[in-house]
Amino acid sequence: MTDSEASRTDTAATQRREALIAVLLLAPIPSIGVFSAMISPGGSLGHAIFVVCKVWLLALPAVWWWWRESGRPRWIAPSTGPLLVGGVLGFALGASILIGYGLFFESRIDPSALREATEAMRLGLPLPFLAAALYWSFVNSAIEEYVYRWFLLRHLGRLVTPTVAAIASALVFATHHVIALLMYLPVPLAIIGSTGVFVGGLVWAILYQRFRSLWPCWLSHAIVDIAVFSIGWEMVFGGH
């Protein structure tokens, strides 16, 4: 092996090691945060842990990119083609959710648990609920794409094949949603909902791998969230 080959091998090994560290520092954090806030230990301590985890999820990708990858902020305008693909997939996924809910789940889900949860979060009135829905649909979806696709998926892609990376990132994305869904839905429905979250995460991972842009992923994600919150609106306010 020549010196240049040895240098390339060392560089590749270093990149894989750092990618593994990045994945390990991020992957468990969402589930820890949701578990702490919703199940254990609960109360103010659980909420504090949740907030710390949220800050970690926001800060780690940015700090890592600046410190380890020498990245700098830059604006990349969306392209029409990728946006169109993302929009079409978003509408397809959203329509599937709405149709599935109307045909199979509307009569099987007791909305009282969701109503109690919205009351506890002070979202039991239409205006606060709408504000929260807009935040989660447009802002939180962007944050999740930044965390799970731009950061986690990129680093997984340095460790495994693109297919395995997409599946693994979707599993991490879905895991903390499983915890949340189990709080409000019967186990069979929570499993179905979690499967839907996994499918969405997989679609957005493939979108990112195809276009190397968060714009189509975010647009698709936002449309799906709007569909989900429209169902939430119906469950919380539809019977009033």
C-alpha positions as CSV (number, residue, x, y, z in Angstrom):
1,M,0.0,0.0,0.0
2,T,1.3,3.4,-1.0
3,D,1.4,6.4,1.3
4,S,-1.5,8.0,-0.6
5,E,-3.6,4.8,-0.3
6,A,-2.8,4.6,3.4
7,S,-3.8,8.2,3.8
8,R,-7.1,7.7,2.0
9,T,-7.8,4.6,4.2
10,D,-7.1,6.6,7.4
11,T,-9.3,9.4,6.2
12,A,-12.1,7.1,5.4
13,A,-11.8,5.4,8.8
14,T,-11.8,8.7,10.5
15,Q,-14.9,9.8,8.6
16,R,-16.7,6.6,9.5
17,R,-15.8,6.9,13.2
18,E,-17.0,10.5,13.3
19,A,-20.2,9.6,11.5
20,L,-20.9,6.8,14.1
21,I,-20.3,9.2,16.9
22,A,-22.7,11.7,15.3
23,V,-25.4,9.1,15.0
24,L,-25.0,7.9,18.5
25,L,-25.1,11.4,19.9
26,L,-28.4,12.1,18.1
27,A,-30.4,8.9,17.5
28,P,-31.6,8.2,21.1
29,I,-32.3,11.8,22.1
30,P,-35.8,12.2,20.6
31,S,-37.1,9.1,22.4
32,I,-35.5,10.1,25.7
33,G,-37.2,13.5,25.5
34,V,-40.6,12.2,24.6
35,F,-40.4,9.4,27.2
36,S,-39.4,11.8,29.9
37,A,-42.1,14.3,29.2
38,M,-45.0,11.8,28.7
39,I,-44.2,8.8,30.8
40,S,-41.3,9.1,33.2
41,P,-40.5,10.9,35.4
42,G,-43.2,13.3,34.4
43,G,-43.9,16.7,36.0
44,S,-41.4,19.5,35.9
45,L,-38.4,17.2,35.7
46,G,-39.8,15.4,32.7
47,H,-40.5,18.7,31.0
48,A,-37.0,20.0,31.7
49,I,-35.5,16.8,30.2
50,F,-37.7,17.2,27.2
51,V,-36.6,20.8,26.7
52,V,-32.9,19.9,27.0
53,C,-33.4,17.2,24.4
54,K,-35.1,19.6,22.1
55,V,-32.2,22.1,22.4
56,W,-29.7,19.3,21.8
57,L,-31.5,18.2,18.6
58,L,-31.4,21.8,17.3
59,A,-27.8,22.6,18.4
60,L,-25.9,19.3,17.7
61,P,-26.3,19.3,13.8
62,A,-25.4,23.0,13.5
63,V,-22.4,22.8,15.9
64,W,-21.2,19.5,14.3
65,W,-21.4,21.0,10.8
66,W,-19.5,24.1,11.8
67,W,-17.0,22.4,14.0
68,R,-16.3,19.0,12.4
69,E,-17.3,19.7,8.8
70,S,-16.2,23.4,8.5
71,G,-19.6,24.3,7.1
72,R,-21.0,27.8,6.8
73,P,-24.6,29.0,6.5
74,R,-25.8,29.4,2.9
75,W,-29.1,29.9,1.1
76,I,-30.0,27.4,-1.6
77,A,-33.2,28.3,-3.4
78,P,-35.8,25.6,-4.1
79,S,-36.0,24.0,-7.5
80,T,-39.3,23.5,-9.3
81,G,-38.8,19.9,-10.2
82,P,-38.0,18.6,-6.7
83,L,-40.7,20.7,-5.2
84,L,-43.3,19.3,-7.6
85,V,-42.3,15.7,-6.7
86,G,-42.4,16.6,-3.0
87,G,-45.8,18.2,-3.3
88,V,-47.3,15.3,-5.3
89,L,-46.0,12.8,-2.7
90,G,-47.2,14.9,0.1
91,F,-50.7,15.1,-1.3
92,A,-50.7,11.3,-2.0
93,L,-49.7,10.6,1.6
94,G,-52.1,13.1,3.0
95,A,-55.0,11.8,1.0
96,S,-54.2,8.3,2.1
97,I,-54.3,9.4,5.7
98,L,-57.6,11.2,5.3
99,I,-59.2,8.3,3.4
100,G,-57.9,5.7,5.7
101,Y,-59.2,7.6,8.7
102,G,-62.6,8.2,7.2
103,L,-63.1,4.6,6.0
104,F,-61.5,2.6,8.9
105,F,-60.7,4.5,12.0
106,E,-63.1,7.4,12.6
107,S,-65.7,5.1,14.2
108,R,-63.0,3.2,16.2
109,I,-61.1,6.1,17.9
110,D,-62.5,7.6,21.0
111,P,-61.6,11.4,20.7
112,S,-61.9,12.0,24.5
113,A,-58.2,11.2,25.2
114,L,-57.1,13.7,22.5
115,R,-59.5,16.3,23.8
116,E,-58.1,15.9,27.3
117,A,-54.6,16.1,26.0
118,T,-55.3,19.4,24.1
119,E,-56.9,20.8,27.2
120,A,-53.9,19.9,29.3
121,M,-51.7,21.6,26.7
122,R,-54.0,24.7,26.7
123,L,-55.0,24.0,23.1
124,G,-58.6,23.2,23.7
125,L,-59.9,26.3,22.0
126,P,-59.9,26.7,18.2
127,L,-57.4,29.6,17.9
128,P,-54.6,28.1,20.1
129,F,-55.1,24.7,18.4
130,L,-54.8,26.3,14.9
131,A,-51.7,28.2,16.0
132,A,-50.1,25.0,17.2
133,A,-51.1,23.1,14.1
134,L,-49.5,25.8,11.9
135,Y,-46.3,25.7,14.0
136,W,-46.1,21.9,13.8
137,S,-47.0,21.7,10.2
138,F,-44.6,24.4,8.9
139,V,-41.9,25.0,11.5
140,N,-41.6,21.7,13.4
141,S,-41.6,19.8,10.1
142,A,-38.7,21.9,8.9
143,I,-36.8,21.2,12.2
144,E,-37.4,17.4,11.8
145,E,-36.2,17.4,8.2
146,Y,-33.1,19.3,9.3
147,V,-32.5,16.8,12.1
148,Y,-33.4,13.4,10.6
149,R,-32.7,13.9,6.9
150,W,-30.0,16.5,6.6
151,F,-28.0,15.4,9.6
152,L,-28.9,11.9,10.7
153,L,-29.4,10.4,7.2
154,R,-26.2,12.0,5.9
155,H,-24.1,10.4,8.6
156,L,-25.8,7.1,8.3
157,G,-25.0,7.2,4.6
158,R,-21.3,7.2,5.6
159,L,-21.7,4.0,7.5
160,V,-24.1,1.8,5.5
161,T,-25.7,1.6,2.1
162,P,-28.2,4.2,1.0
163,T,-31.1,1.8,1.4
164,V,-30.1,0.8,4.9
165,A,-29.5,4.4,5.8
166,A,-32.9,5.4,4.6
167,I,-34.6,2.6,6.6
168,A,-32.5,3.3,9.7
169,S,-33.3,7.1,9.7
170,A,-37.0,6.3,9.2
171,L,-36.9,3.9,12.2
172,V,-35.2,6.6,14.4
173,F,-37.8,9.1,13.2
174,A,-40.7,6.8,14.0
175,T,-39.6,5.6,17.4
176,H,-40.4,8.6,19.5
177,H,-43.7,8.9,17.6
178,V,-44.6,5.4,18.8
179,I,-44.2,6.5,22.4
180,A,-46.5,9.5,21.9
181,L,-49.1,7.6,20.0
182,L,-49.3,4.9,22.6
183,M,-50.4,7.6,25.1
184,Y,-53.5,8.4,23.1
185,L,-54.5,5.4,21.0
186,P,-55.1,1.7,21.5
187,V,-52.1,-0.4,20.7
188,P,-53.3,-1.7,17.3
189,L,-54.1,1.9,16.1
190,A,-50.8,3.2,17.6
191,I,-49.0,0.5,15.6
192,I,-50.8,1.5,12.4
193,G,-50.1,5.2,13.0
194,S,-46.4,4.5,13.8
195,T,-46.2,2.5,10.6
196,G,-47.5,5.5,8.7
197,V,-44.9,7.7,10.4
198,F,-42.2,5.2,9.3
199,V,-43.4,5.2,5.7
200,G,-43.4,9.0,5.7
201,G,-39.9,9.1,7.1
202,L,-38.8,6.6,4.5
203,V,-40.3,8.6,1.6
204,W,-38.6,11.8,2.8
205,A,-35.3,10.0,3.3
206,I,-35.5,8.8,-0.3
207,L,-36.5,12.2,-1.5
208,Y,-33.4,13.7,0.2
209,Q,-31.1,11.1,-1.2
210,R,-32.6,11.7,-4.7
211,F,-32.4,15.5,-4.7
212,R,-30.0,16.4,-1.9
213,S,-32.4,19.2,-0.9
214,L,-34.6,19.6,2.1
215,W,-37.2,21.6,0.2
216,P,-39.2,18.7,-1.3
217,C,-38.9,16.8,2.0
218,W,-40.2,19.8,4.0
219,L,-43.1,20.5,1.5
220,S,-44.2,16.9,1.5
221,H,-43.9,16.7,5.3
222,A,-45.9,19.9,5.8
223,I,-48.8,18.7,3.6
224,V,-48.9,15.4,5.6
225,D,-49.0,17.3,8.9
226,I,-51.8,19.5,7.7
227,A,-53.8,16.3,6.9
228,V,-53.1,14.9,10.3
229,F,-54.0,18.1,12.1
230,S,-57.2,18.4,10.1
231,I,-58.2,15.0,11.6
232,G,-57.2,16.3,15.0
233,W,-59.4,19.3,14.5
234,E,-62.3,17.1,13.6
235,M,-61.7,14.9,16.7
236,V,-61.4,17.8,19.1
237,F,-64.0,20.3,17.7
238,G,-66.1,18.3,15.3
239,G,-68.5,17.0,17.9
240,H,-68.9,20.3,19.7
